[in-house]
């Protein structure tokens, strides 16, 4: 391990082991049931600001896809286009906590963290602050740490190649997140990258130099600004590759949305919660609708439309 890797690990270990609200540990325990994955990673807006009325994002990392209960068709879908996603809610200390959970294997996570990956989905998420809220053993923790480090170095490498000039360290990351939001066809505007950075400038600034060193990038520093030493040809090659990745990424995310229509477990409950959260109206589900959201989707959408119309009419 290089000195730069050690410097990164010092920062990342502190983040991964930072305590979270105890209710989240209870929530994860209830989600897992008897399953024993390699680890559970917590990230996203719920980590940046705890909101018991919001949605918490978790990634369950498995040794094998067969370690998580799923139909053969769902496992095949997860093998071809990871991750599979599902929604869960549990009452914890009198408060209903809700979660969106993604499931994938350690091998899939490692592949998505690599600079060779053509998909930005994983490294763009896990270069951000992450908490390890459940882990099977120290060996799994060490492996997850190394993969999170790879996400950071991959992200930092792309940040260096996609911008020019000299900038304060944190500005390289802000520009990168604008790029990743556009590449992933996210519903949020690309300005969302600035939201991710809020209150985290010092964190990203501290990561920049060791991450570039770990990625094998030399750089210059002048007056608080840093500039990687890259030729015009290197930047052009990176730009061309990024454009190819972005085009494929948009189609890949469309495919994921289509896949989610068939594999998103408890999708009807998620839809009902979103409607209630954003409109204040309750979309009550029958037991059949809750069990068969895809079959009932047209009816659910029609009922949701009536709810919104009634709300607009007072």
C-alpha positions as CSV (number, residue, x, y, z in Angstrom):
1,X,0.0,0.0,0.0
2,X,1.3,3.4,-0.9
3,X,1.6,6.5,1.3
4,X,-1.3,8.1,-0.7
5,X,-3.5,5.0,-0.2
6,X,-2.8,5.2,3.6
7,X,-3.7,8.8,3.7
8,X,-7.0,8.1,1.9
9,X,-7.7,5.2,4.2
10,X,-7.3,7.4,7.2
11,X,-10.0,9.7,6.0
12,X,-12.3,6.9,4.7
13,X,-12.1,4.7,7.8
14,X,-13.1,7.7,9.9
15,X,-16.2,8.2,7.7
16,X,-17.1,4.5,7.4
17,X,-17.1,4.1,11.2
18,X,-18.7,7.4,12.1
19,X,-21.8,6.5,14.3
20,X,-25.3,7.0,12.8
21,X,-28.6,7.3,14.5
22,X,-29.2,4.0,16.4
23,X,-32.6,3.7,14.8
24,X,-30.9,3.1,11.4
25,X,-29.1,0.1,12.8
26,X,-32.4,-1.3,14.0
27,X,-33.9,-0.6,10.6
28,X,-31.1,-2.4,8.8
29,X,-31.4,-5.4,11.2
30,X,-35.1,-5.6,10.3
31,X,-34.5,-5.3,6.6
32,X,-31.8,-8.1,6.7
33,X,-33.8,-10.6,8.8
34,X,-31.9,-13.8,8.7
35,X,-29.7,-12.8,5.8
36,X,-26.0,-12.3,6.4
37,X,-24.5,-10.2,3.6
38,X,-20.9,-9.1,3.5
39,X,-21.9,-5.6,4.4
40,X,-24.4,-2.8,4.2
41,X,-23.4,0.7,3.0
42,X,-25.4,3.8,3.9
43,X,-25.1,6.9,1.7
44,X,-27.1,9.8,0.2
45,X,-29.2,12.7,1.3
46,X,-30.4,10.8,4.4
47,X,-26.8,10.6,5.6
48,X,-26.1,14.2,4.9
49,X,-29.2,15.2,7.0
50,X,-31.1,12.7,9.1
51,X,-34.8,13.1,8.3
52,X,-37.1,10.5,9.8
53,X,-39.8,11.5,7.3
54,X,-37.5,10.9,4.4
55,X,-36.0,8.0,2.5
56,X,-32.7,6.3,3.5
57,X,-30.5,4.7,0.9
58,X,-28.7,1.5,1.5
59,X,-26.6,-0.9,-0.6
60,X,-26.5,-4.5,0.5
61,X,-23.3,-6.2,-0.6
62,X,-23.4,-9.9,-1.1
63,X,-20.9,-12.6,-1.7
64,X,-23.2,-14.3,-4.2
65,X,-26.6,-13.2,-5.6
66,X,-28.1,-16.4,-4.2
67,X,-27.3,-15.1,-0.7
68,X,-30.4,-12.8,-1.0
69,X,-33.9,-14.2,-1.4
70,X,-35.1,-13.5,-4.9
71,X,-36.8,-15.2,-7.8
72,X,-34.6,-16.8,-10.5
73,X,-35.8,-14.0,-12.9
74,X,-34.8,-11.3,-10.4
75,X,-31.4,-12.9,-9.8
76,X,-30.9,-13.0,-13.6
77,X,-31.9,-9.4,-13.9
78,X,-29.4,-8.5,-11.1
79,X,-26.7,-10.5,-12.9
80,X,-27.2,-8.7,-16.2
81,X,-27.9,-5.2,-15.0
82,X,-27.1,-4.6,-11.3
83,X,-28.3,-3.6,-8.9
84,X,-31.8,-4.7,-8.1
85,X,-33.7,-2.2,-5.9
86,X,-36.5,-2.6,-3.4
87,X,-38.4,-0.5,-0.9
88,X,-39.0,-1.3,2.8
89,X,-40.5,0.4,5.7
90,X,-40.5,-0.6,9.4
91,X,-41.8,1.0,12.5
92,X,-38.9,1.9,14.8
93,X,-39.6,3.4,18.2
94,X,-43.1,4.5,17.1
95,X,-41.8,6.1,13.9
96,X,-42.1,4.6,10.4
97,X,-38.7,4.7,8.7
98,X,-38.4,4.1,5.0
99,X,-35.6,2.8,2.9
100,X,-34.6,2.2,-0.7
101,X,-32.3,-0.7,-0.9
102,X,-30.0,-1.8,-3.7
103,X,-28.6,-5.3,-3.8
104,X,-25.4,-6.4,-5.6
105,X,-22.3,-8.6,-5.1
106,X,-18.9,-7.6,-3.9
107,X,-17.6,-8.5,-7.4
108,X,-20.1,-6.2,-9.1
109,X,-19.3,-3.4,-6.7
110,X,-15.5,-3.8,-7.3
111,X,-16.1,-3.7,-11.1
112,X,-18.1,-0.6,-10.8
113,X,-15.4,1.1,-8.7
114,X,-12.7,0.5,-11.3
115,X,-11.5,3.3,-13.6
116,X,-12.1,0.8,-16.4
117,X,-15.8,0.7,-15.7
118,X,-18.0,2.2,-18.4
119,X,-20.7,2.9,-15.8
120,X,-20.5,5.9,-13.5
121,X,-23.3,4.7,-11.1
122,X,-21.2,3.2,-8.3
123,X,-18.0,5.2,-8.2
124,X,-19.9,8.5,-8.4
125,X,-22.0,7.5,-5.4
126,X,-19.3,6.0,-3.2
127,X,-16.7,8.7,-3.7
128,X,-19.2,10.6,-1.5
129,X,-19.4,10.1,2.3
130,X,-20.4,6.6,3.2
131,X,-21.2,4.7,6.4
132,X,-20.6,1.0,7.0
133,X,-23.7,0.2,9.1
134,X,-23.4,-3.6,9.1
135,X,-20.5,-5.8,8.3
136,X,-20.0,-9.6,8.5
137,X,-16.4,-9.7,9.7
138,X,-13.1,-7.7,9.6
139,X,-12.1,-9.2,6.3
140,X,-15.3,-7.9,4.6
141,X,-14.7,-4.5,6.2
142,X,-11.2,-4.3,4.7
143,X,-12.4,-5.3,1.3
144,X,-15.1,-2.7,1.3
145,X,-12.7,-0.1,2.4
146,X,-10.4,-0.9,-0.5
147,X,-13.3,-0.7,-2.9
148,X,-14.5,2.7,-1.5
149,X,-10.9,3.9,-1.9
150,X,-11.0,2.8,-5.6
151,X,-14.2,4.8,-6.0
152,X,-12.5,7.9,-4.7
153,X,-9.4,7.5,-6.9
154,X,-11.6,6.7,-10.0
155,X,-13.7,9.8,-9.4
156,X,-10.7,12.0,-8.8
157,X,-9.0,10.7,-11.9
158,X,-12.1,11.6,-14.0
159,X,-12.3,15.0,-12.3
160,X,-8.7,15.7,-13.3
161,X,-9.2,14.7,-16.9
162,X,-12.5,16.4,-17.7
163,X,-11.6,20.0,-16.6
164,X,-8.7,22.3,-17.5
165,X,-6.8,25.0,-15.7
166,X,-6.0,25.4,-12.0
167,X,-8.7,25.4,-9.4
168,X,-9.2,25.0,-5.6
169,X,-9.2,21.3,-4.9
170,X,-12.9,21.1,-4.1
171,X,-13.9,22.7,-7.4
172,X,-12.7,19.8,-9.3
173,X,-15.2,17.6,-7.6
174,X,-18.1,20.0,-8.0
175,X,-17.4,20.0,-11.8
176,X,-17.3,16.2,-11.8
177,X,-20.7,15.9,-10.1
178,X,-22.3,18.2,-12.7
179,X,-21.0,15.8,-15.3
180,X,-22.1,12.6,-13.6
181,X,-25.7,13.9,-13.1
182,X,-25.9,14.7,-16.8
183,X,-24.4,11.3,-17.8
184,X,-26.8,9.3,-15.6
185,X,-30.0,11.0,-16.9
186,X,-30.9,11.8,-13.3
187,X,-34.2,13.6,-12.6
188,X,-32.4,16.1,-10.5
189,X,-30.7,19.0,-12.2
190,X,-27.0,19.0,-12.7
191,X,-26.8,21.8,-10.1
192,X,-27.5,19.0,-7.6
193,X,-23.7,18.6,-7.6
194,X,-23.4,21.8,-5.6
195,X,-25.9,20.4,-3.1
196,X,-23.7,17.3,-2.6
197,X,-20.8,19.6,-1.9
198,X,-22.5,21.8,0.7
199,X,-20.6,21.7,3.9
200,X,-18.1,19.1,2.5
201,X,-15.5,21.4,0.8
202,X,-12.8,20.5,3.4
203,X,-13.5,16.8,3.0
204,X,-13.1,16.9,-0.8
205,X,-10.1,19.2,-0.6
206,X,-8.4,16.7,1.7
207,X,-9.1,13.8,-0.7
208,X,-7.9,15.5,-3.8
209,X,-4.1,15.3,-3.5
210,X,-3.8,11.8,-2.1
211,X,-6.4,10.5,-4.6
212,X,-4.5,12.0,-7.6
213,X,-1.3,10.5,-6.2
214,X,-2.9,7.1,-5.7
215,X,-4.3,7.3,-9.3
216,X,-0.7,8.1,-10.6
217,X,-1.4,11.7,-11.5
218,X,1.2,14.4,-11.0
219,X,0.0,17.9,-10.3
220,X,1.2,21.5,-9.6
221,X,0.0,23.8,-6.8
222,X,-0.1,27.6,-7.0
223,X,-1.8,29.9,-4.5
224,X,-4.2,27.3,-3.1
225,X,-5.1,25.9,-6.6
226,X,-4.1,22.6,-8.0
227,X,-3.7,21.6,-11.6
228,X,-3.0,18.0,-12.9
229,X,-0.2,17.6,-15.4
230,X,-2.1,16.3,-18.4
231,X,-1.4,16.8,-22.0
232,X,-4.1,18.1,-24.5
233,X,-4.1,14.7,-26.1
234,X,-4.8,12.9,-22.8
235,X,-7.7,15.3,-22.1
236,X,-9.1,14.8,-25.6
237,X,-9.0,11.0,-25.2
238,X,-10.7,11.2,-21.8
239,X,-13.4,13.6,-23.2
240,X,-14.1,11.2,-26.1
241,X,-14.3,8.2,-23.7
242,X,-16.6,10.2,-21.3
243,X,-19.0,11.1,-24.1
244,X,-19.3,7.4,-25.1
245,X,-19.9,6.5,-21.5
246,X,-22.5,9.2,-21.1
247,X,-24.4,8.1,-24.1
248,X,-24.4,4.5,-23.0
249,X,-25.1,5.6,-19.4
250,X,-28.4,7.3,-20.4
251,X,-29.6,4.2,-22.2
252,X,-28.4,2.0,-19.3
253,X,-30.4,4.0,-16.8
254,X,-33.5,3.8,-19.0
255,X,-33.0,0.1,-19.1
256,X,-32.7,0.1,-15.3
257,X,-36.0,2.0,-15.0
258,X,-37.7,-0.6,-17.2
259,X,-36.2,-3.4,-15.2
260,X,-37.3,-1.8,-11.9
261,X,-40.9,-1.9,-13.2
262,X,-40.7,-5.7,-13.0
263,X,-38.2,-6.2,-10.1
264,X,-38.8,-3.3,-7.7
265,X,-40.2,-5.1,-4.7
266,X,-42.8,-3.2,-2.8
267,X,-43.0,-0.7,-5.5
268,X,-46.7,0.1,-4.9
269,X,-46.0,1.0,-1.3
270,X,-43.1,3.3,-2.5
271,X,-45.5,5.0,-5.0
272,X,-48.1,5.5,-2.2
273,X,-45.5,7.0,0.1
274,X,-44.2,9.4,-2.6
275,X,-47.7,10.6,-3.3
276,X,-48.5,11.2,0.3
277,X,-45.1,12.9,1.0
278,X,-45.4,15.3,-2.0
279,X,-49.2,15.9,-2.0
280,X,-50.4,15.2,1.5
281,X,-53.0,12.7,0.2
282,X,-53.1,9.0,1.2
283,X,-53.3,6.4,-1.6
284,X,-54.6,3.4,0.3
285,X,-53.6,0.1,-1.2
286,X,-55.6,-3.1,-1.1
287,X,-53.7,-6.3,-0.2
288,X,-53.8,-7.3,-3.9
289,X,-52.5,-4.0,-5.1
290,X,-49.6,-4.2,-2.6
291,X,-48.7,-7.7,-3.8
292,X,-49.1,-7.1,-7.5
293,X,-48.0,-3.5,-8.3
294,X,-47.2,-4.1,-11.9
295,X,-50.6,-5.6,-12.7
296,X,-52.4,-2.8,-10.9
297,X,-50.1,0.0,-12.1
298,X,-52.6,1.6,-14.5
299,X,-55.3,1.6,-11.8
300,X,-52.9,3.1,-9.2
301,X,-51.8,5.8,-11.6
302,X,-55.4,6.7,-12.4
303,X,-56.3,6.9,-8.7
304,X,-53.2,9.0,-8.0
305,X,-54.3,11.3,-10.8
306,X,-57.7,11.7,-9.2
307,X,-56.1,12.5,-5.9
308,X,-53.9,15.3,-7.4
309,X,-56.9,16.7,-9.3
310,X,-59.0,16.8,-6.1
311,X,-56.2,18.5,-4.3
312,X,-55.9,21.2,-7.0
313,X,-59.7,21.8,-6.8
314,X,-59.5,22.3,-3.1
